[in-house]
Amino acid sequence: MTQEEKVLTYLKEHGIPFSNYNHPEGKTIEEAKRWWKDDGSMHCKNLFFRNHKGNRHYLVCFDCEHDLDIHDLEHRLKESLQSQGLPSCGKLSFASPERMMRYLGLEPGSVSPFGLINDENHEVYLFLDENIKNAPTLSFHPNDCRGTVVIRNEDFQRYLEAVGNEFEYIKLY
């Protein structure tokens, strides 16, 4: 089963409505923009990080029209984690392709929150920009950069609850 088939099957098995379409490969936002349909969704950028010790992993999702400064991101994530009594993320760096495969079962260019279905031990903590909450529909790769899944925000919330990883909304910009 391909990564995309795994995502679509998971959503169907959990009764989560969505639509999807395929297009040529788009490993970066700039490449993918050429192929996205004008579907009214917030297209999301997804970045996978590890802490300085390499023992904690974070997936960060936000509107693709924004960029993030990694030092500002570190500060915001540290504040949020510590306010909950969780260990600080410390210095962040992008996770290697090997870590991405180990924790999300994905290759670079195909990262999305749908990769959490491969994180059976729930080791990846998900941070979502709070602006995502305001978008009626969202779109993500189905763990394959040759496709797009469009999902209503309330159905994405159902997915997050079903997958079981810890997550939170945070002001990222």
N, C-alpha and C positions, 0 to 999 in steps of 0.2 A: 504494500500500500504506500503511495507517495505521501509526502508531508501534507500536501493540499488535501488529498482524499481523507487523511486522518483527521484534519481539522473539520472538514465538511461533515464527516461521519459523526464526530463528537458533537457538533452542534445539533445535528438531526436527532441523535440519540437522546439528547437532553431537551428536546422540544424547543430549541432556541431558533427563532426565525432569522433569516439573513438572505442576502442575495450575493451573487458572486459573478465575476467575469474574468476571463483570461486575456492576456496581452503579451507582447514581447518582454523579455527580461528587463527589469529596472532595478538594479542593485543599489542605486542611490536615489535620493528624492528627485534630483534634477532629471535623471533618466526616467524615473517612473511617471513624472508629471506629463511627459509626452503621451502616455498611454491611459492615464486616468480618465474616466468618463466624468462629465459634468453632472454628478449625481447629487450635489448639494451636501455631501458629507464632509466632515472634518477629516482630512487625510492626516494620519499621525506618523510622526518620526519616533523610532524606537532605538534606544541605545542601551547596550549591556555593559555593566561595569563590575569591577571587583574592588574590594578594599585593599589596603596596602599589605595586609597579611595573606590575602588570597583565600580567606576562609569565609567570606560573605560575598554574596552576589546580588546585584540590583539591576532590575530592568526599569528604565525610565521612559515614559511615553508622553508626548506633547504634540501640539499642533505643528505640522511640518513647515508652516510659514514663519516659525521662530527659530532662533539659534540659542544655545545655552553656553555660558561661560563655565568651564568645568570647576573653577575655584569657587564661584558663586554657588554652583550646584552642590559641591561638597559642604559648604557652610549651611545651606538650607536643609540638606539631608541629615547632617549631624544634629542640628537643632531639633528637627522633627523626631528622630530616633531617640535622642536623649530625653526629650520631653515625655516620652512614653516609657522610659526606664529601659530602653533597649540599647545594646552596644552601639557606640558611634561607628560610622562608616570609615572614619579616618580619611586618609588620602585615597582618592579614587583614581583608577586608571581603567582604560578600556580592557575588557576581558579578551583573552586570546581566542583565536578560532578553536583551539582545543578545549578551552573552558566552555565556550559557547556550545560546542557539540556535547560535552559531558553533562552540562546542566539543562540545556534547552533542546538538545538534539538537532541543532540548526547550524547552518553555515552562514558566514558573514553575508549581508545583503538580504537575508530572509528573516530577520528577527522581528517578532511581533509578540503581543501578549498571548497569542495562540500557542506559542512555544511552551507555555506553562503546562500544557497537557502532557508534555514529555518530562516534566519535573515531578516525578512520582513521590519524591521525598519532601517536596515543598521547601526547597532550599533557597529559591530565588524570591526576593522581596520586591514587590512592584510599587513604583511611585508613578502616579498619574498627575499631570498638571490639572489644577482645579478648573481651568477653562474647558476641559473636556466634558465636564458635567453639563455645560450649557449647550452643547451641540446636540441637535436632535438625532443625527446619525453620524457614525464614525466609520472609517475604513482603515483596514490593515491588510498586510500580506497574509495569505493563508499558509505561512511558513514556507512560502515559495515566491520568489520575486517576479514570477510570471503570472501572478493572479492578484485579485483584490476581492476582499470580502467587505460588504457594506452591511452594517448592523445598526439597528436603532439603539440609542443609548440605554434604554431600560433593558433591552435584551443583552447588551454587553454586560450590564450589571449582573444579570442572571448567570452569564458565562463566568464572571469572576467568582461568584458565590459557588458555582458548581466545581470549578477547577480547584478551589481550596487554598491557594497561596495567600499569604498575608499581603495586603495592599492598602494604600492610602492615597488620598488626594492631597496635593500640596501646591502652594503657589510657587511656580518655577520661574516666572518672569513678570 
